[in-house]
Amino acid sequence: MDRKKILWGFISLVIAGFSIWAVTAQSSSFTFKEFSDFVHDADPRWAVAAVLCSLGFIIFEGMAVRCIAGALGYKRSVGQGTVYGAADVYFSAITPSASGGQPASAYFMVKDGIPGTVVTVTLLVNLIMYTIALLFLGIVSCAFRIDIVLRMSVLSKVLISVGTLVLVGLVIAFYLLLRKAEVFYKICNGGLNFLEKIHLLRHGEKLRNKLNATMAEYKECAQSISGKKQMLVKAFVWNLLQRLSQMMVAFFVFMGSGMGFGKSIEVLVTQCFVSLGSNCVPVPGAMGVADYIMLDGYNNILGEEIATYMELLVRGVSFYECIIVSAIIVVVAFIVGKVKGKRC
């Protein structure tokens, strides 16, 4: 692990601590003893379901990557796929804009003998399917329960709206890169020329080189996935299950806390909007941003004190537990890989 990742790991811990403090500070009557009693009173059967759903976020990520790589001729085991998923989940959570996730997955994939070109295509396709799956869930949630967003604060509405626009923009960009590359290049190159003319951009040529490299990667991706519609459908389904598994944590936590089916469904939809809203801010793990939108949404469903307890509990299982498990998987895989390397 390089120094930059260690630094971001430390920064993430600080942000996590601040986020938890900010959430608890919202309730004047909050105490950790009462929170502990609240957790203790929860139905353990629902708690187990919530934990399993949290683990599903890692496993389904790995299954999606495994599915794509397998369709490209490099079949790997479920265990190996889980390592790829865990690496992506953990390093995405501790780096801004999830920038460290794909390189970490790529490291283990290359170690397992998958060529770099195949790794690049696999991770690009997975990123596209991940984005489409989240946007799909967002559209469904808006169609059935837009009233949940309308009850939120202005800031939450802005974050959710911007996050949705970012996803739409990404999907359009992915489509242009894969199907209309020349159109995408003209748009981007025109934008760079304009910024150079008004003297807002100095290193236009450097960005053009990056643009050309990105387009070359997507051209290779388009060629590799041509005629593989079944693989794309499967990858989309795995990514859809991944997103749903994380959102279902809230449903099971609410059911286990005796909130009833109606409120549990409402909070399940709220989690989708949380995912949309936290997508627009380049903060590691969307910490702080996701907490704010969750607490805002929960306050409209529950009282202030209960909303604080539920936010901490849901976030603890769906995010913090998930990255801890991911970190353990990554460390174990790294050590095992080193041991095997020395034996060879």
N, C-alpha and C positions, 0 to 999 in steps of 0.2 A: 504493500500500500504506500503511495507516495505522500509527501508532506501536505500537499493540497487537500487530499482526502482526509488526512488526520485532522487538519485545521477545520475543515467543514464538519467533521464528526463532532468536534468540540463546540463549534458554533451552534450546531443542531441541538446539542444538550442544553446549551444556554437558552436557546429559543423555546425548547420544550419546557424548561423550568419556568420561564416567563409566561408561557401560554397557560400552564396549569395554575400559576398564581393569579393571572388575569381572570380566569374562569371562576376560581373560588372567591375572588374579591367581588364578584357580581352579587353574591348573596351575603348579606350582613350577618346571617345566623349560621353560616356554614362552619362546621367543625369536622375534622378528620375522623373523630370518634363516631359521630352520627353517620358519616359517610360509610365507615366500616360496618356499622350496624345495618345500614341500608343494604349493603352488598351481601351481608351474612343472611339477611331475611329473604333473599332472592331464591327462586326455585332452581335447584342445581341441575335439573334436567334441561331447562331452557338455557342455563349457563353453558352447559356442555355443547349444546347446539350452536351457541354463539361463538364459542372458541373454535369449533370445527369449521364454521363458516369463515372465520378469520384465517385459518390455515388454508382454506380453499383459495384465497387470494394468491397465495404462493404457488400452490399446486396447479391451478388452472392456467396461471401464467406460464409455468413450465410445460404444461400439456400443449399450449398453443405454439410455443417455440418448437417443441418436439414434433408436432404435427407438420409444421412448415418445413423444417429441416428434413423430415422423413420423406416428404413429397418431392424434395429436391435431390433425393438419393442418399441421405445420410441419416439412417434410423438410429435412434439412441434410446436408452432405457428410460423408464419413468423416473428413476432415481436421478439420472443425469439431467433430465428435463427439470426436475425440482430444484437442482442446484442452479441451473440457468435462471429459473424464475426467482429464486431466493436472492441471487446476486443482483438482479435487476431491481427487485423490491427494496432491498436494503440500501443500495447506493443511490437509488432514485430518491429515497427518503432523506438522505443526509447531504444532498447536493442541490444547488439552485436549479430550478426548471427541470429537475430529474435528469440532469446532464450526465451523471455518473453511472446510471443504470445499465444502459446498453453496452458501454465499454467493459463493464464488469462481467456481463453475460458473455460478451465476445471472448474475454480472456479464458473462461472455462470451456467454451465451445471449441476454440482453437486447440486448447490442451487435450480435448477429447478427439482430436484428429479431423475436425471439420475445417475445410479450406476457408481462408479469409473471405473470398468472394461469395461463398455460400452463406457464411455468417452474416455478411453485410445485407444480402438479399433477405435472409430469414428475419433479421431484426427490423428491417424496413417494412416488410409485409406485416409483421406483428404490430409495429407502431401504427400503421394505417388501420388495421382491424381494431386495435384498441381504441383509437380515436372515433371510428365509425360506431363502435358498440356504445361508447359513452354518449355520443350525440343521439343515437337511436333511443336510448333510455330517457334522455332528456326530452326528446320530442314526445314520447309516450306519456311521460309524467306531466308535461305541459298540457297535453290534450285532455287528460283526465282530471288533474288537480292543480290547475294554474292558480286557484284561489289560495293555495299554500304560500306561493311567492307573493301574491298581492297583499298578504297580511304581514309580510316581513318589513324590516326597516328599509329606508332609502338606500343605505350603503349596501345591504345584502342584495337588493334588487339590481344595483349597479354592477356588483361583482358577478352575479349570476348572468346578467345580460352580456357583459364583456366576455366572460368565460365561454358563453355559448357562441358568441361571434368569433372568438378565437378558434373554437372547434370547427365551425362552418368554414372559416378561412383556411384551416389546415386541410380539411377534406377537399375543398376546391383546388388547393395547391397540389395535393397528392394526385388528384385526377389529371390536372394539367401536366404534371411531371411524367405521369405514366402514359397518357394518351395524346396530349397536345404539347409536347415538349417545346416546339418552336414558338408557340404562343406564350408559354410561360417565360421563355428566355427573352422574348421581345418586351414583355411587361416589366420584368426585373431589370433588364438592361436600360430600358427607357427611364425607369425610376432612378437608376444610378446616374445616368447622363444628366437628368434634371437636377439631382442633388449636387452634382459636380458644378453645373452651371451657376447655381445660386450659392456656391462656395460653402455648402454644409457637409461636403464629403471630400476628404483629401486622398484617401487610399482606394479609389474606385477600381483600379486594376487588380488589387489584392482581392477585393470582394468578387470581381468578375472571375478570377481564378477559382475561388471557392464555389461560385455558382456553376462553373463548368464542371468542377469535380462532383458536385451534388447531382447535376444532371446526368453525368456519366454513370453514377451509381444507380439512379432511378431507371436509366435506359437498360442497364444490365438486369435490374429487377424486373422490368416489364417483359424482357425477353425470357427470363427464367420462369415467370409465372404464366406465360402465355399458354392457354389451353388447360390450365389447372383450376378450373372453377370449383370443383369439389373440394380442393384443398382450401381455397379462399373461404368457402362457406363454413367448413369445419373450424378454421382459424377464427372466423367471426363468432361462431357459437362458443368456442372456448373463452374468447375475450368477453363475450356477453356474460357467461357464467362467472368469470372472474369478477367483473364489476358487481353482479348481483350478489355474489357471495359476501363481498364486503358490506354491501348495503343491508343484507339480511341480518347482519350482526345486530343492528339497531332493533330490528323487528323482534328477534329472540330475546334481547335484553329487556325490551319493554314488556314482552309477554311474561318473562320470568319475574319481573318486578310487579306483576299484577295490574298492569295498565289497561288490559283488555285488548281485544282484537282490532277494534276500530282505531284506537290511538296508535296501535302498533303498525297498522297499515299506513296511517298518516305519516308517521315518522320514517317509515321505509321510503316513501316518496320524497320526504324532506331530505333524506340522505343523497338522493339523486341530484337534487338542486345544490346540495353542499359540494358534491363532486364537480358540478358545472362551475360553480362560483370560485372554487379554490384552484381552478385550472388557469386563471389569468394572472396570478401573482407568482413571480419567481422566487418563492421562499421554500427552503428545504422541507419536504413533506407537507407543504401548505400549512405548516404550523402557525397558529394564530388566526389565519384567515378561515380555515375550516372550522376552528373552534368558535369563532365569532358567528358564522352563519348557522352552525348547529345550535348554539345557545339561543340565537335569535328565533330560529324555528321552533325549538323546544318550548321557549317561553310562551308561544302562542298556543301550545297544546297543553302545557302543564303550568303549575305555579312556579314562581322564581326559584324557590329552594329545591324542589324536586327536579326542575329543569337542570340545575347545576349538577346535582347528583347523577342524573341520567347522562348528561354530556360527558362527564368525566369517565363514567363507566363504559359508555359506547366507544368513546375515543380510545380509552385504555385498551379495550379488547380488539377493536378494528384496526388500530394503527400501532400503538406502542408494543402490544404483545406480538403483532405481526412482524415488526422490524427486529424485535429481539430474537424471535425464532429464526428469521432470515439470517441474522448475523451469526447465530450459532451454526446454521447449515453451511454458510459460506466459510467460516473459520475451519470447521471440520473438513470440508471438501478441500480447502487449501492445504491443510496439514497432511491429509491422506495423499494428495497429489504430490507434495514434496517428498513424502516417504517413498512412494512408488518410483519417483524420479531418481532417488538415490540408489534404490535397488537395481534399477535398470543400468 
